[in-house]
Amino acid sequence: MNPMENMNPVVRAFAEGGFVMYVILVIAILALILVIERFTALRKLRVDKKDFSDQVFNMLLNGDIRQAISFCDSKSTPMTNTVKSGLVQVMNKRPDEEVQVAMDAAVLREMPKLEGFTSFLAVLGNIAVLAGLLGTIIGMIGSFRAVSSADPATKAQLLSEGISHALNCTGFGLTVAIVSILFYGLFQHMIQKSENELLETSMSLMNLVAANRDKLKD
């Protein structure tokens, strides 16, 4: 009896797939670490836009810029940092154009924090596919070499087994790639949503400041 028949299916697939399976496993672990890191980071860097805007705008309508700035300082996120950049310019009596420029510059500074290493998920997905194909090709080359020197009666069986084993790499590589790219798409959606919220909030703040400068005090 073949000892591999008693193995766990996952362990057996790794044993049959060769060393490339472990390369793909490393890629999968890196992708998993990146997914966990991005979920944690994006969760920390987000605030409730409506709640935050309502509180800051109420403070501004009450004429207290310093309180609004202190409120932004209480939690460092792209949203609060962007709004704070504009409020500092308002407090310094700068014109509307400079207030807007300050917030636009803050958005450009804060976006890399949201993006992080998200793009590497797509890279890891592509590498996983290529590694899977490489493992399959290496396995099939080995199978054909084995068949070339095998007994004619067992050639068909050896060839079918060899191809089946080699395809383990393709299957594992595609699985890792699909999961990586799915999370890449999800994170891109979350990042784009955060960017839209930053721009929307900065525009709302600019409109509020422009209409209520006479109410604002140092």
CYANA upper distance limits for C-alpha pairs under 8 A (distance plus 0.5 A):
  1 MET  CA      5 GLU  CA      8.19
  2 ASN  CA      6 ASN  CA      8.45
  3 PRO  CA      7 MET  CA      7.76
  4 MET  CA     12 ARG  CA      6.69
  5 GLU  CA     12 ARG  CA      8.34
  7 MET  CA     11 VAL  CA      6.88
  7 MET  CA     12 ARG  CA      6.09
  8 ASN  CA     12 ARG  CA      6.43
  9 PRO  CA     13 ALA  CA      6.56
 10 VAL  CA     14 PHE  CA      6.88
 11 VAL  CA     15 ALA  CA      6.69
 12 ARG  CA     16 GLU  CA      6.58
 13 ALA  CA     17 GLY  CA      6.35
 13 ALA  CA    165 HIS  CA      7.81
 13 ALA  CA    168 ASN  CA      6.67
 14 PHE  CA     18 GLY  CA      6.90
 14 PHE  CA     21 MET  CA      6.34
 14 PHE  CA     22 TYR  CA      7.98
 14 PHE  CA    168 ASN  CA      8.26
 16 GLU  CA    165 HIS  CA      5.73
 16 GLU  CA    166 ALA  CA      7.76
 16 GLU  CA    168 ASN  CA      7.98
 17 GLY  CA     21 MET  CA      6.24
 17 GLY  CA    135 GLY  CA      7.65
 17 GLY  CA    136 THR  CA      8.38
 17 GLY  CA    139 GLY  CA      7.82
 17 GLY  CA    165 HIS  CA      6.20
 17 GLY  CA    166 ALA  CA      6.11
 17 GLY  CA    167 LEU  CA      8.05
 17 GLY  CA    168 ASN  CA      6.00
 17 GLY  CA    169 CYS  CA      6.15
 18 GLY  CA     22 TYR  CA      8.23
 18 GLY  CA    135 GLY  CA      7.87
 18 GLY  CA    139 GLY  CA      8.13
 19 PHE  CA     23 VAL  CA      7.29
 19 PHE  CA    135 GLY  CA      8.48
 20 VAL  CA     24 ILE  CA      6.80
 20 VAL  CA    131 ALA  CA      7.28
 20 VAL  CA    132 GLY  CA      7.76
 20 VAL  CA    134 LEU  CA      8.24
 20 VAL  CA    135 GLY  CA      5.79
 20 VAL  CA    169 CYS  CA      7.50
 21 MET  CA     25 LEU  CA      6.65
 21 MET  CA    132 GLY  CA      8.14
 21 MET  CA    135 GLY  CA      7.85
 21 MET  CA    169 CYS  CA      6.36
 21 MET  CA    172 PHE  CA      7.97
 22 TYR  CA     26 VAL  CA      6.75
 23 VAL  CA     27 ILE  CA      6.98
 23 VAL  CA    131 ALA  CA      7.99
 24 ILE  CA     28 ALA  CA      6.65
 24 ILE  CA    128 ALA  CA      6.34
 24 ILE  CA    131 ALA  CA      7.08
 24 ILE  CA    132 GLY  CA      7.71
 24 ILE  CA    172 PHE  CA      7.87
 24 ILE  CA    173 GLY  CA      6.73
 24 ILE  CA    176 VAL  CA      8.26
 25 LEU  CA     29 ILE  CA      6.71
 26 VAL  CA     30 LEU  CA      6.74
 27 ILE  CA     31 ALA  CA      6.65
 27 ILE  CA    124 LEU  CA      6.90
 27 ILE  CA    127 ILE  CA      8.46
 27 ILE  CA    128 ALA  CA      7.14
 27 ILE  CA    176 VAL  CA      8.40
 28 ALA  CA     32 LEU  CA      6.62
 28 ALA  CA    176 VAL  CA      6.38
 29 ILE  CA     33 ILE  CA      6.68
 30 LEU  CA     34 LEU  CA      6.69
 31 ALA  CA     35 VAL  CA      6.61
 31 ALA  CA    121 LEU  CA      6.69
 31 ALA  CA    124 LEU  CA      7.26
 31 ALA  CA    180 SER  CA      6.93
 32 LEU  CA     36 ILE  CA      6.75
 33 ILE  CA     37 GLU  CA      6.61
 34 LEU  CA     38 ARG  CA      6.55
 34 LEU  CA    117 PHE  CA      7.99
 34 LEU  CA    118 THR  CA      8.07
 34 LEU  CA    121 LEU  CA      7.92
 35 VAL  CA     39 PHE  CA      6.66
 35 VAL  CA    183 PHE  CA      7.61
 36 ILE  CA     40 THR  CA      6.67
 37 GLU  CA     41 ALA  CA      6.52
 38 ARG  CA     42 LEU  CA      6.37
 38 ARG  CA    116 GLY  CA      7.95
 38 ARG  CA    117 PHE  CA      8.47
 38 ARG  CA    118 THR  CA      7.70
 38 ARG  CA    187 PHE  CA      8.24
 39 PHE  CA     43 ARG  CA      6.58
 40 THR  CA     44 LYS  CA      6.86
 41 ALA  CA     45 LEU  CA      6.59
 41 ALA  CA    114 LEU  CA      8.18
 42 LEU  CA     46 ARG  CA      6.64
 42 LEU  CA    114 LEU  CA      6.94
 44 LYS  CA     77 THR  CA      8.20
 45 LEU  CA     76 SER  CA      8.24
 45 LEU  CA     77 THR  CA      5.41
 45 LEU  CA     78 PRO  CA      7.07
 45 LEU  CA    114 LEU  CA      7.80
 46 ARG  CA     77 THR  CA      7.08
 46 ARG  CA     78 PRO  CA      8.09
 46 ARG  CA     79 MET  CA      7.97
 46 ARG  CA    194 SER  CA      8.04
 47 VAL  CA     52 PHE  CA      7.61
 47 VAL  CA     77 THR  CA      7.99
 47 VAL  CA     79 MET  CA      7.73
 48 ASP  CA     52 PHE  CA      6.48
 49 LYS  CA     53 SER  CA      6.37
 49 LYS  CA    197 GLU  CA      7.60
 49 LYS  CA    201 THR  CA      8.31
 50 LYS  CA     54 ASP  CA      6.48
 51 ASP  CA     55 GLN  CA      6.80
 52 PHE  CA     56 VAL  CA      6.71
 53 SER  CA     57 PHE  CA      6.28
 53 SER  CA    201 THR  CA      7.70
 54 ASP  CA     58 ASN  CA      6.48
 55 GLN  CA     59 MET  CA      6.84
 56 VAL  CA     60 LEU  CA      6.83
 56 VAL  CA     68 ALA  CA      5.93
 56 VAL  CA     71 PHE  CA      8.03
 57 PHE  CA     61 LEU  CA      6.58
 57 PHE  CA    205 LEU  CA      7.96
 57 PHE  CA    208 LEU  CA      8.19
 58 ASN  CA     62 ASN  CA      6.68
 59 MET  CA     63 GLY  CA      6.88
 59 MET  CA     64 ASP  CA      6.07
 59 MET  CA     65 ILE  CA      7.50
 59 MET  CA     67 GLN  CA      7.38
 59 MET  CA     68 ALA  CA      6.35
 60 LEU  CA     64 ASP  CA      5.98
 60 LEU  CA     65 ILE  CA      6.35
 60 LEU  CA     68 ALA  CA      7.35
 60 LEU  CA    209 VAL  CA      8.48
 60 LEU  CA    216 LEU  CA      7.15
 61 LEU  CA    212 ASN  CA      7.77
 61 LEU  CA    215 LYS  CA      7.47
 61 LEU  CA    216 LEU  CA      8.02
 62 ASN  CA    215 LYS  CA      7.88
 62 ASN  CA    216 LEU  CA      8.16
 63 GLY  CA    215 LYS  CA      5.71
 63 GLY  CA    216 LEU  CA      4.63
 63 GLY  CA    217 LYS  CA      6.00
 64 ASP  CA     68 ALA  CA      7.11
 64 ASP  CA    216 LEU  CA      6.88
 64 ASP  CA    217 LYS  CA      6.54
 64 ASP  CA    218 ASP  CA      7.64
 65 ILE  CA     69 ILE  CA      6.72
 65 ILE  CA     87 LEU  CA      7.35
 65 ILE  CA     91 MET  CA      7.08
 65 ILE  CA    216 LEU  CA      7.18
 65 ILE  CA    217 LYS  CA      7.05
 65 ILE  CA    218 ASP  CA      6.88
 66 ARG  CA     70 SER  CA      6.63
 66 ARG  CA     91 MET  CA      8.32
 66 ARG  CA    218 ASP  CA      7.27
 67 GLN  CA     71 PHE  CA      6.60
 68 ALA  CA     72 CYS  CA      6.84
 68 ALA  CA     87 LEU  CA      8.33
 69 ILE  CA     73 ASP  CA      6.77
 69 ILE  CA     84 LYS  CA      6.18
 69 ILE  CA     87 LEU  CA      7.10
 69 ILE  CA     88 VAL  CA      7.91
 70 SER  CA     74 SER  CA      6.91
 71 PHE  CA     75 LYS  CA      8.18
 72 CYS  CA     76 SER  CA      7.70
 72 CYS  CA     80 THR  CA      5.39
 72 CYS  CA     81 ASN  CA      7.30
 72 CYS  CA     83 VAL  CA      7.91
 72 CYS  CA     84 LYS  CA      6.51
 73 ASP  CA     80 THR  CA      7.79
 73 ASP  CA     81 ASN  CA      8.25
 73 ASP  CA     84 LYS  CA      8.27
 75 LYS  CA     80 THR  CA      7.50
 76 SER  CA     80 THR  CA      6.67
 76 SER  CA     81 ASN  CA      6.80
 77 THR  CA     81 ASN  CA      6.45
 78 PRO  CA     82 THR  CA      6.48
 78 PRO  CA    107 VAL  CA      7.78
 78 PRO  CA    110 GLU  CA      5.70
 78 PRO  CA    111 MET  CA      7.92
 78 PRO  CA    113 LYS  CA      8.34
 78 PRO  CA    114 LEU  CA      8.48
 78 PRO  CA    198 LEU  CA      8.09
 79 MET  CA     83 VAL  CA      6.82
 79 MET  CA    197 GLU  CA      8.47
 79 MET  CA    198 LEU  CA      6.30
 80 THR  CA     84 LYS  CA      6.46
 81 ASN  CA     85 SER  CA      6.70
 81 ASN  CA    106 ALA  CA      7.55
 81 ASN  CA    110 GLU  CA      8.44
 82 THR  CA     86 GLY  CA      7.25
 82 THR  CA    103 MET  CA      5.84
 82 THR  CA    104 ASP  CA      8.37
 82 THR  CA    106 ALA  CA      5.58
 82 THR  CA    107 VAL  CA      6.59
 82 THR  CA    110 GLU  CA      8.28
 82 THR  CA    198 LEU  CA      7.84
 82 THR  CA    202 SER  CA      7.82
 83 VAL  CA     87 LEU  CA      6.73
 83 VAL  CA    103 MET  CA      7.20
 83 VAL  CA    201 THR  CA      8.25
 83 VAL  CA    202 SER  CA      6.94
 83 VAL  CA    205 LEU  CA      8.10
 84 LYS  CA     88 VAL  CA      6.57
 85 SER  CA     89 GLN  CA      7.18
 85 SER  CA     99 VAL  CA      8.26
 85 SER  CA    102 ALA  CA      6.34
 85 SER  CA    103 MET  CA      6.18
 85 SER  CA    106 ALA  CA      7.19
 86 GLY  CA     90 VAL  CA      6.85
 86 GLY  CA     99 VAL  CA      5.46
 86 GLY  CA    100 GLN  CA      7.24
 86 GLY  CA    102 ALA  CA      6.31
 86 GLY  CA    103 MET  CA      5.78
 86 GLY  CA    202 SER  CA      8.42
 87 LEU  CA     91 MET  CA      6.59
 87 LEU  CA     99 VAL  CA      8.07
 88 VAL  CA     92 ASN  CA      6.75
 89 GLN  CA     93 LYS  CA      6.94
 89 GLN  CA     94 ARG  CA      5.89
 89 GLN  CA     98 GLU  CA      7.62
 89 GLN  CA     99 VAL  CA      5.93
 89 GLN  CA    102 ALA  CA      7.95
 90 VAL  CA     94 ARG  CA      6.18
 90 VAL  CA     95 PRO  CA      8.11
 90 VAL  CA     96 ASP  CA      8.46
 90 VAL  CA     99 VAL  CA      7.00
 90 VAL  CA    209 VAL  CA      8.30
 91 MET  CA    217 LYS  CA      8.09
 91 MET  CA    218 ASP  CA      6.43
 94 ARG  CA     98 GLU  CA      6.71
 94 ARG  CA     99 VAL  CA      7.19
 95 PRO  CA     99 VAL  CA      7.00
 96 ASP  CA    100 GLN  CA      6.77
 96 ASP  CA    206 MET  CA      7.86
 96 ASP  CA    210 ALA  CA      7.35
 97 GLU  CA    101 VAL  CA      6.67
 98 GLU  CA    102 ALA  CA      6.53
 99 VAL  CA    103 MET  CA      6.94
 99 VAL  CA    206 MET  CA      8.00
100 GLN  CA    104 ASP  CA      6.62
100 GLN  CA    202 SER  CA      8.14
100 GLN  CA    206 MET  CA      7.27
101 VAL  CA    105 ALA  CA      6.58
102 ALA  CA    106 ALA  CA      6.70
103 MET  CA    107 VAL  CA      6.74
103 MET  CA    202 SER  CA      7.06
104 ASP  CA    108 LEU  CA      7.00
105 ALA  CA    109 ARG  CA      6.84
106 ALA  CA    110 GLU  CA      6.55
107 VAL  CA    111 MET  CA      6.51
107 VAL  CA    195 GLU  CA      8.32
107 VAL  CA    198 LEU  CA      7.47
107 VAL  CA    199 LEU  CA      8.21
108 LEU  CA    112 PRO  CA      8.12
109 ARG  CA    113 LYS  CA      8.43
110 GLU  CA    114 LEU  CA      7.46
111 MET  CA    115 GLU  CA      6.75
111 MET  CA    195 GLU  CA      7.70
112 PRO  CA    116 GLY  CA      6.28
114 LEU  CA    191 ILE  CA      6.65
115 GLU  CA    119 SER  CA      8.28
115 GLU  CA    188 GLN  CA      8.47
115 GLU  CA    191 ILE  CA      7.05
117 PHE  CA    121 LEU  CA      8.14
118 THR  CA    122 ALA  CA      8.30
118 THR  CA    184 TYR  CA      6.93
118 THR  CA    187 PHE  CA      7.53
118 THR  CA    188 GLN  CA      8.21
119 SER  CA    123 VAL  CA      7.25
119 SER  CA    184 TYR  CA      7.61
120 PHE  CA    124 LEU  CA      6.48
121 LEU  CA    125 GLY  CA      6.62
121 LEU  CA    180 SER  CA      6.00
121 LEU  CA    181 ILE  CA      6.96
121 LEU  CA    183 PHE  CA      8.06
121 LEU  CA    184 TYR  CA      6.17
122 ALA  CA    126 ASN  CA      6.81
122 ALA  CA    180 SER  CA      7.03
122 ALA  CA    181 ILE  CA      6.00
122 ALA  CA    184 TYR  CA      6.70
123 VAL  CA    127 ILE  CA      6.73
124 LEU  CA    128 ALA  CA      6.53
124 LEU  CA    177 ALA  CA      7.66
124 LEU  CA    180 SER  CA      7.61
125 GLY  CA    129 VAL  CA      7.00
125 GLY  CA    176 VAL  CA      7.00
125 GLY  CA    177 ALA  CA      4.31
125 GLY  CA    178 ILE  CA      7.42
125 GLY  CA    179 VAL  CA      8.38
125 GLY  CA    180 SER  CA      5.86
125 GLY  CA    181 ILE  CA      6.53
126 ASN  CA    130 LEU  CA      6.89
126 ASN  CA    177 ALA  CA      6.88
127 ILE  CA    131 ALA  CA      6.44
127 ILE  CA    177 ALA  CA      8.42
128 ALA  CA    132 GLY  CA      6.56
128 ALA  CA    173 GLY  CA      5.25
128 ALA  CA    174 LEU  CA      7.35
128 ALA  CA    176 VAL  CA      6.87
128 ALA  CA    177 ALA  CA      6.14
129 VAL  CA    133 LEU  CA      6.81
129 VAL  CA    170 THR  CA      7.56
129 VAL  CA    173 GLY  CA      5.40
129 VAL  CA    174 LEU  CA      5.95
129 VAL  CA    176 VAL  CA      8.47
129 VAL  CA    177 ALA  CA      6.60
130 LEU  CA    134 LEU  CA      6.59
130 LEU  CA    173 GLY  CA      8.12
131 ALA  CA    135 GLY  CA      6.60
131 ALA  CA    169 CYS  CA      8.18
131 ALA  CA    170 THR  CA      8.46
131 ALA  CA    173 GLY  CA      7.13
132 GLY  CA    136 THR  CA      6.73
132 GLY  CA    169 CYS  CA      4.99
132 GLY  CA    170 THR  CA      4.68
132 GLY  CA    171 GLY  CA      7.72
132 GLY  CA    172 PHE  CA      7.32
132 GLY  CA    173 GLY  CA      5.02
132 GLY  CA    174 LEU  CA      7.65
133 LEU  CA    137 ILE  CA      6.68
133 LEU  CA    169 CYS  CA      7.37
133 LEU  CA    170 THR  CA      5.95
133 LEU  CA    173 GLY  CA      8.25
134 LEU  CA    138 ILE  CA      6.65
135 GLY  CA    139 GLY  CA      6.55
135 GLY  CA    166 ALA  CA      7.18
135 GLY  CA    169 CYS  CA      5.94
135 GLY  CA    170 THR  CA      7.74
136 THR  CA    140 MET  CA      6.58
136 THR  CA    163 ILE  CA      8.40
136 THR  CA    166 ALA  CA      4.95
136 THR  CA    167 LEU  CA      5.92
136 THR  CA    168 ASN  CA      7.93
136 THR  CA    169 CYS  CA      6.17
136 THR  CA    170 THR  CA      6.64
137 ILE  CA    141 ILE  CA      6.61
137 ILE  CA    166 ALA  CA      7.81
138 ILE  CA    142 GLY  CA      6.82
138 ILE  CA    166 ALA  CA      8.14
139 GLY  CA    143 SER  CA      6.68
139 GLY  CA    162 GLY  CA      7.42
139 GLY  CA    163 ILE  CA      7.71
139 GLY  CA    165 HIS  CA      7.80
139 GLY  CA    166 ALA  CA      5.15
140 MET  CA    144 PHE  CA      6.66
140 MET  CA    162 GLY  CA      6.92
140 MET  CA    163 ILE  CA      6.28
140 MET  CA    166 ALA  CA      6.53
141 ILE  CA    145 ARG  CA      6.75
142 GLY  CA    146 ALA  CA      6.72
142 GLY  CA    162 GLY  CA      8.35
143 SER  CA    147 VAL  CA      6.63
143 SER  CA    158 LEU  CA      7.80
143 SER  CA    159 LEU  CA      6.53
143 SER  CA    162 GLY  CA      5.47
143 SER  CA    163 ILE  CA      7.50
144 PHE  CA    148 SER  CA      6.57
144 PHE  CA    159 LEU  CA      7.31
145 ARG  CA    149 SER  CA      7.47
146 ALA  CA    150 ALA  CA      6.78
146 ALA  CA    158 LEU  CA      8.32
147 VAL  CA    151 ASP  CA      8.43
147 VAL  CA    155 LYS  CA      5.86
147 VAL  CA    158 LEU  CA      6.93
147 VAL  CA    159 LEU  CA      6.84
148 SER  CA    155 LYS  CA      8.40
150 ALA  CA    154 THR  CA      7.30
150 ALA  CA    155 LYS  CA      6.53
151 ASP  CA    155 LYS  CA      6.78
154 THR  CA    158 LEU  CA      6.59
155 LYS  CA    159 LEU  CA      6.49
156 ALA  CA    160 SER  CA      6.69
157 GLN  CA    161 GLU  CA      6.64
158 LEU  CA    162 GLY  CA      6.45
159 LEU  CA    163 ILE  CA      6.66
160 SER  CA    164 SER  CA      6.61
161 GLU  CA    165 HIS  CA      6.62
162 GLY  CA    166 ALA  CA      6.63
163 ILE  CA    167 LEU  CA      6.66
164 SER  CA    168 ASN  CA      7.44
166 ALA  CA    170 THR  CA      8.07
167 LEU  CA    171 GLY  CA      6.73
168 ASN  CA    172 PHE  CA      6.62
169 CYS  CA    173 GLY  CA      6.40
170 THR  CA    174 LEU  CA      6.51
171 GLY  CA    175 THR  CA      6.70
172 PHE  CA    176 VAL  CA      6.80
173 GLY  CA    177 ALA  CA      6.61
174 LEU  CA    178 ILE  CA      6.49
175 THR  CA    179 VAL  CA      6.83
176 VAL  CA    180 SER  CA      6.58
177 ALA  CA    181 ILE  CA      6.56
178 ILE  CA    182 LEU  CA      6.58
179 VAL  CA    183 PHE  CA      6.83
180 SER  CA    184 TYR  CA      6.61
181 ILE  CA    185 GLY  CA      6.66
182 LEU  CA    186 LEU  CA      6.80
183 PHE  CA    187 PHE  CA      6.56
184 TYR  CA    188 GLN  CA      6.60
185 GLY  CA    189 HIS  CA      6.75
186 LEU  CA    190 MET  CA      6.87
187 PHE  CA    191 ILE  CA      6.53
188 GLN  CA    192 GLN  CA      6.54
189 HIS  CA    193 LYS  CA      6.62
190 MET  CA    194 SER  CA      6.74
191 ILE  CA    195 GLU  CA      6.69
192 GLN  CA    196 ASN  CA      6.68
193 LYS  CA    197 GLU  CA      6.75
194 SER  CA    198 LEU  CA      6.73
195 GLU  CA    199 LEU  CA      6.82
196 ASN  CA    200 GLU  CA      6.51
197 GLU  CA    201 THR  CA      6.43
198 LEU  CA    202 SER  CA      6.61
199 LEU  CA    203 MET  CA      6.68
200 GLU  CA    204 SER  CA      6.69
201 THR  CA    205 LEU  CA      6.54
202 SER  CA    206 MET  CA      6.59
203 MET  CA    207 ASN  CA      6.72
204 SER  CA    208 LEU  CA      6.66
205 LEU  CA    209 VAL  CA      6.58
206 MET  CA    210 ALA  CA      6.57
207 ASN  CA    211 ALA  CA      6.72
208 LEU  CA    212 ASN  CA      6.60
209 VAL  CA    213 ARG  CA      6.03
212 ASN  CA    216 LEU  CA      7.32
